[in-house]
Structure formats: C-alpha cells, structure tokens
Amino acid sequence: MSWLGIVIVIIGIWLALKVVGVFFKLAMWALVLVGLYWFLAPHLGLPWPF
C-alpha cells in the first residue's frame, strides 16, 4: 500500500468517527428533549402520545 493510500484510509476513518460523533450527539439531545417532555407534559396539560 502506498503512502497516499494509507493517508486516505486514515482520513476516511477520522471522518467516519466524526460523523458517528455527530449522530451520537443528536441522539443524546433527542433523548434529553423527550425526557423533558415526558416530565413536563402532565404539569403543563400537554398531550402525551403514549
């Protein structure tokens, strides 16, 4: 494998980890928002779909 191939593989792995990190952060924020709605909906008189 040439040096260029090694560099491209390393950059690809780094970018894949960045994308996974962004999706993980989005999933965590979604979980926080659902949790807040779960606890606040009964007190505010909002409907709960479950």
Backbone as a chain_set.jsonl record, in Angstrom:
{"seq": "MSWLGIVIVIIGIWLALKVVGVFFKLAMWALVLVGLYWFLAPHLGLPWPF", "coords": {"N": [[0.852, -1.176, 0.0], [0.568, 2.184, -0.823], [1.92, 5.339, 0.368], [0.058, 7.346, -0.057], [-2.344, 5.907, -0.14], [-2.47, 4.961, 2.499], [-2.718, 7.396, 3.888], [-5.195, 8.272, 2.895], [-6.884, 6.27, 3.888], [-6.604, 6.699, 6.666], [-7.635, 9.323, 6.896], [-10.258, 8.79, 6.052], [-11.171, 7.07, 8.107], [-11.032, 8.852, 10.262], [-12.911, 10.814, 9.482], [-15.216, 9.201, 9.454], [-15.48, 8.608, 12.185], [-15.995, 11.18, 13.129], [-18.523, 11.672, 11.975], [-20.056, 9.684, 13.236], [-19.873, 10.637, 15.836], [-21.307, 13.044, 15.651], [-23.894, 12.073, 15.06], [-24.322, 10.66, 17.425], [-24.379, 12.746, 19.296], [-26.662, 14.132, 18.411], [-28.594, 12.159, 18.882], [-28.452, 11.993, 21.67], [-29.331, 14.577, 22.427], [-31.945, 14.436, 21.44], [-32.942, 12.464, 23.131], [-32.785, 13.816, 25.584], [-34.624, 15.91, 25.139], [-37.021, 14.462, 24.765], [-37.199, 13.298, 27.282], [-37.511, 15.598, 28.902], [-39.987, 16.499, 27.93], [-41.524, 14.319, 28.681], [-41.568, 14.537, 31.489], [-42.566, 17.144, 31.883], [-44.964, 17.445, 30.444], [-47.378, 16.399, 31.741], [-47.686, 18.288, 33.806], [-48.026, 20.678, 32.49], [-50.305, 20.305, 31.072], [-50.154, 19.202, 28.551], [-50.656, 17.042, 25.72], [-49.878, 13.529, 25.789], [-48.464, 11.17, 23.723], [-48.358, 8.417, 24.286]], "CA": [[0.0, 0.0, 0.0], [1.391, 3.39, -0.914], [1.696, 6.353, 1.408], [-1.198, 8.042, -0.354], [-3.43, 5.032, 0.286], [-2.507, 4.969, 3.957], [-3.25, 8.696, 4.299], [-6.616, 8.3, 2.558], [-7.57, 5.396, 4.846], [-6.612, 7.383, 7.963], [-8.595, 10.427, 6.805], [-11.585, 8.194, 5.989], [-11.535, 6.615, 9.455], [-11.233, 10.041, 11.083], [-14.2, 11.4, 9.093], [-16.285, 8.306, 9.904], [-15.643, 8.817, 13.623], [-16.643, 12.481, 13.302], [-19.944, 11.517, 11.626], [-20.673, 8.911, 14.316], [-19.963, 11.542, 16.981], [-22.413, 13.987, 15.422], [-25.148, 11.334, 15.228], [-24.461, 10.35, 18.847], [-24.804, 13.977, 19.972], [-28.055, 14.374, 18.043], [-29.428, 11.179, 19.587], [-28.495, 12.362, 23.08], [-30.203, 15.741, 22.56], [-33.313, 13.967, 21.255], [-33.314, 11.775, 24.364], [-33.0, 14.843, 26.605], [-35.883, 16.609, 24.85], [-38.137, 13.55, 25.053], [-37.273, 13.187, 28.739], [-38.108, 16.819, 29.426], [-41.404, 16.493, 27.586], [-42.146, 13.266, 29.479], [-41.802, 15.019, 32.843], [-43.277, 18.42, 31.935], [-46.263, 17.404, 29.776], [-48.53, 16.314, 32.659], [-47.811, 19.503, 34.61], [-48.438, 21.78, 31.622], [-51.536, 19.945, 30.402], [-49.894, 18.842, 27.16], [-50.984, 15.633, 25.447], [-48.759, 12.593, 25.689], [-48.937, 10.224, 22.707], [-48.307, 7.0, 24.678]], "C": [[0.896, 1.236, 0.0], [1.066, 4.347, 0.231], [0.384, 7.087, 1.185], [-2.402, 7.205, 0.089], [-3.59, 5.005, 1.795], [-3.113, 6.268, 4.471], [-4.749, 8.768, 4.031], [-7.415, 7.43, 3.523], [-7.666, 6.071, 6.206], [-7.612, 8.531, 7.961], [-10.027, 9.89, 6.754], [-12.063, 7.715, 7.349], [-11.834, 7.807, 10.349], [-12.581, 10.687, 10.769], [-15.372, 10.525, 9.54], [-16.528, 8.47, 11.401], [-16.31, 10.156, 13.912], [-18.144, 12.371, 13.033], [-20.67, 10.747, 12.728], [-20.839, 9.788, 15.553], [-21.112, 12.521, 16.846], [-23.75, 13.28, 15.61], [-25.387, 10.982, 16.688], [-24.932, 11.578, 19.618], [-26.258, 14.308, 19.652], [-28.995, 13.416, 18.776], [-29.532, 11.536, 21.066], [-29.395, 13.573, 23.302], [-31.661, 15.347, 22.383], [-33.803, 13.254, 22.516], [-33.587, 12.768, 25.494], [-34.33, 15.559, 26.379], [-37.103, 15.732, 25.127], [-38.299, 13.386, 26.559], [-37.897, 14.416, 29.376], [-39.6, 16.872, 29.145], [-42.155, 15.478, 28.437], [-42.498, 13.773, 30.877], [-42.65, 16.289, 32.901], [-44.684, 18.371, 31.347], [-47.43, 17.28, 30.758], [-48.745, 17.596, 33.456], [-48.322, 20.685, 33.784], [-49.738, 21.48, 30.875], [-51.358, 19.612, 28.944], [-50.23, 17.376, 26.922], [-49.726, 14.77, 25.366], [-49.214, 11.458, 24.76], [-48.947, 8.759, 23.14], [-49.349, 6.715, 25.726]], "O": [[1.87, 1.306, 0.749], [0.082, 4.182, 0.952], [-0.32, 7.412, 2.141], [-3.368, 7.742, 0.631], [-4.708, 5.024, 2.31], [-3.933, 6.249, 5.39], [-5.497, 9.279, 4.864], [-8.51, 7.813, 3.934], [-8.72, 6.016, 6.84], [-8.361, 8.697, 8.923], [-10.922, 10.482, 7.357], [-13.221, 7.923, 7.713], [-12.795, 7.775, 11.118], [-13.314, 11.067, 11.682], [-16.407, 11.045, 9.957], [-17.678, 8.47, 11.838], [-17.108, 10.258, 14.843], [-18.948, 12.921, 13.785], [-21.78, 11.117, 13.113], [-21.85, 9.687, 16.247], [-21.815, 12.797, 17.818], [-24.649, 13.825, 16.25], [-26.528, 10.999, 17.148], [-25.789, 11.469, 20.495], [-27.005, 14.722, 20.538], [-30.065, 13.817, 19.234], [-30.603, 11.394, 21.655], [-30.151, 13.6, 24.273], [-32.529, 15.858, 23.09], [-34.953, 13.425, 22.92], [-34.52, 12.578, 26.275], [-35.08, 15.788, 27.328], [-38.103, 16.208, 25.664], [-39.423, 13.341, 27.057], [-38.718, 14.298, 30.286], [-40.389, 17.245, 30.014], [-43.281, 15.73, 28.866], [-43.577, 13.487, 31.395], [-43.381, 16.492, 33.87], [-45.524, 19.189, 31.721], [-48.408, 18.012, 30.609], [-49.887, 17.951, 33.748], [-48.972, 21.584, 34.315], [-50.219, 22.324, 30.12], [-52.304, 19.723, 28.165], [-50.099, 16.556, 27.831], [-48.664, 15.22, 24.936], [-50.256, 10.85, 25.004], [-49.499, 7.925, 22.424], [-49.467, 5.579, 26.186]]}, "num_chains": 1, "name": "protein.A"}
